[in-house]
Amino acid sequence: LGAYGTVRRSTGAVAIEPARLALQKLSASFSETSRLAAKLEMRFTGGPLPYRLTGDYALNDFDVGKLFKALDSTKPPTIEGFFTVNGRLSGNGETTQRALDRIHGDFQLTSRQGIFRGLARTSNKVSMTSKAVELGASVLGSIFGSEKATKTAEKVAGQAYFVDQLAQSMGELNYDLLSVRLSRDELLNMNLEEIGLVSPELRLTGSGTVTYEAGKPLLEQPLTASLSLAARGKTEELLGKIRVLDGTKDELGYAKTKEAVTLKGTLAKPDPTAFFTRIATAKLSEFLDSSQ
């Protein structure tokens, strides 16, 4: 929590025994509203991994944006919002430090109202792809010259344009609810078991994995995620123009899509480029077939 801020007040009760060190109650505050409550226990159990840590904690009004800013102050944080975090953890190791390093467990993070930039393009690759598609469309029209070929070229260029518009609209989402249920396994991979985001025009649900790499901070470890996408309002209209809606709606009334959003990169810098490129080119073969 060092990147998060300074502890303003803290109290605790410690029990020390020959083979046990227990923090029976820890209370700490980081601001007027952000408070941590935790219990931790370190035992010496013998064997090849003699030190075993167990505990649970609850943290409210945790400012996640500060963590992202501490990692890279040159770009807007992937997430800005205050989270409630609850977790149960354990770890074992050859030393007390190794037990701390090998912590795994289950965690629940919930935030109401904030900003999510996890679908922001990392570069202008999508725009470049769109320009290439538009160029190909103009070449198609000039080569074939027929009215049908020209109309096909216009459809291809239009698809690329609408995808760019969609990417811009999804780059910064003001959410009403963002929740993540996750676990860290004994290999120290972070399993994002249940991801849910609800914004006025967009809903995301899915799962993913952050693969552990020794020596790298958590936010810089490799991310893989797949998110189902549903929309309403102007975003639904754009998805309809791109022809990726499946014709059904979810229980909240958002129109579902055929395509899942795939994320790569890291938690600090998620990369959705593959998704936007895929939908920009998905209908290309259909357009070309229709021109025959």
N, C-alpha and C positions, 0 to 999 in steps of 0.2 A: 504493500500500500504506500510505499515511499513516494511514488509518482503522483499519488492521489492528493496528498496534503499532509498537514501537520496535525498530530493528535493534540486536541485542546485540553481534554480532561480524560483521565483514566483511573479506574479503581479495579482491584482484584483481590482474590484470596488464593494463596498458594499452600499446597500440602507437600512436604518433602519427607520421603521415606527411603530406606536403603536401595530399593529397586523400583521406586516409583516417584515421579514428579508430576503433580497435578495442579493445573490452573483451574481451580474449582469454579471460579466465576470471574469473568473479565468484562468490564464495561468501559467503552471508550467513545468519545465524540470527536468528530472531525469538523462539525459546523453546528449551527443552532438546531438543525434537524437531523443530521446524519449521525447515526449511532450504531455501534457494534456491540453485540452480546455474544460471548463465546465461552466454551468449556473445552479444555485440552488436557490430555494425559499422555505422558511418556513413560513406558515401562521397559525395564530390562528383563527379557524373557529367556536369555541364553540361546544357544544354537548359532548357526552361521549368520543369521540376521537378527541379532539380539535386541535391537532397539525397535520398539513398536509405538507408533503415535496414533491416537484416536481422538476424535473431537467432533463438535458441531458448532455452528455459528449462525447468526442472523445479522444482517446489515441492511439498514434502510436509508433511503435517499442517497445512494451511492452515485456520484457524478462520473459516469463512464467517459464522458467527453474529455475530462482531464487526463485520463490514461492515454487516450489517442493523441492528444496534444503534446503530452510529454514525450511520446515516441517520435512524432513528426509534427513540429509546430509550423511547417511550411505549407501544409494542406489542411482543408477542413476535416474534422474528425469523421470517421465512418459512422459513428453513432453519437448523438448528443441527447442526453436524457438522464433522469434520475431513476435508479433501479433499486428494487428490494431484492436482496440476495439471501437465500437460505441454503445451507449445505451441511452434509455429513461427510467426514473425511477420515482416512486412515493411511498409514504408511509404515514401512519397515526398512531397516538398513543395517549396515555394519557399524555405523556411527549415528549419532543423533542428527548430524547434518544430512547424511544420506537418507535417513528416515523422512526428514523434511522435504528433501529433493524428490522423493518418490511418493509423494502424497497422491492418493486417488480417492474417488468418492462420487457422490451424487449432489447435484446442485440445481437450483431453480432460480432464474432471473426474470423479473417482471418489471416493466416500465409502462407508465401511462402518460402519453404525450411526450413527443420528442422529435428528433430528425434522424432519418436513416438515409445514408448515402452509399449503401452497399451495392447498389445497382448502377452507380455512376461509372461512365466509361473511363478507363485508365489512360486513353490516348484518343487520337482522332482516327483510329483504325476503322471504325464503323463508317465514318464519313468518307474515308478513302475507298472503302468497299462499295459504298453507294455510288461514288463518282465513277468507279470502274464499271459498275452495273449500268449506269446511265450512258457511259461511253459505249459499252457493248450494245446497248439498245439503239443508239444512234447509228452505229455501224451496221447493225442488223437492218434497220430501215433503209439505209443508203444502198446496201447490197441488193436487197430483194426488191425494193422500190414499190412494191404493191401496197395498196391501201391496208390490206390485212396485216402485212408485216409492219407497217408504220404504227398501226393501232397496238400490235403486240409490243413494239418498242416503247410506246407510251406507257403501257401497263407495267413493264419491267422498271422503267424509270420511276413511275409512281410508287411502286412497292418500296423501292429504296428510299424515297423521300419520306413516306409514312413511317418507316422503321427509324429513320433519324429523328422524326418528331416524337416517336414513342420513347426513344432513348433519352431525349432531353427531358420529357415529362417524368420519367422514372428516376432521373439522376439524383433528385433530392425529394424525399417523401416525408411529409409531416404526419407522423403516425399517432393513432389514438391508443394503440396497445402493441407492445412488443414483448414477447415472452420466449424464453429458451429453457428447455429442460435438457440437462447435459450430464454426462458422467465422464470421469477420467479413469481409464482402465489400468491394469497392472503394467501394461506396456507404456503407459503414460500418454497414450493417444486420447484426445478429447473427442468424445462422441456426442454430437449435437443431435440428440434423439428426437426432439420435437421443437421445431421453430415455428412461430406464428407471428405474423404482423398484420395489423388492420389499420388502414388509412382511409380517408374519405372515398378515394377512387380505386384503391388497390388492396388486394389481400394476398398474402404469401403464406404457404404452409409447406413444411418439408423437413429434411434432415441433412446431416453432413458429418464430416470428420475433419479434425485438425490433427495431422500426423506429427507425432513427437520427433523432434530432431535435437539431439544433445547440443547444448551451448547456445541455442537460439531462444529468445524470449517468446512467450506464448503467442503474442500478437504477430510474430514474424514467422511462425511455423506454417507449413503448407496446408491450405484449405481446399476441401472438395465438398460441394453441397449441391443438392437438387431441390428446387422449390416449385411447387405447383402455383400457378398464377391465375388469379381471377380479378375481374375489374368491373367498374360501372362508370357512368358519366362519360366525360370526354375520352378517358383512357379506353373505356369499352368501345367507343366509336372508332378510335384508331386501330384497335385490335381487330375490329370488324372489317375495316378497310384492308388490313393486311391478310385477312381471311384465315385467322388462327383460332377463332372461337369455335367451341365444339357444339354450341346450340343448347347447352344446359346451364343451370345456375346452382350455386351452392346454397346452404341453409340460411345465409345472410343476404341472399339476393344478388351476389356478384356473379357475373357471367364467366364461366370457366373457359380455359384455353386448352388447345391440344398440346402445346409445347410447354415443357418445364424449363424454368430458368436454371441454367447451370453456372455455378460459381467456382472459379479457381483462385489462384493468388494466395493471399493470407488474410487473417482477420483485420489487420491494419490496412491492407490494400486488396480488397476483393476485386476479382476481374470477371465481369459478365460478358466480355467481348464475344465469346463463342456463341452465346444465345442470340445476340443481335445480328451477328453475321449469318447464323443459320436461318433465321426467319427472313432476312433480307434476300436470301438466295433460294429459299425453300420452294417457291412457286415458279422459279425460272424455267424448269423443264416443262411445266404445264403450259406456261405462256408460249414457249417455243413449239410445243406439240399443237397448240391451237392455231398456229400460223400456217400449218401445213395444208 
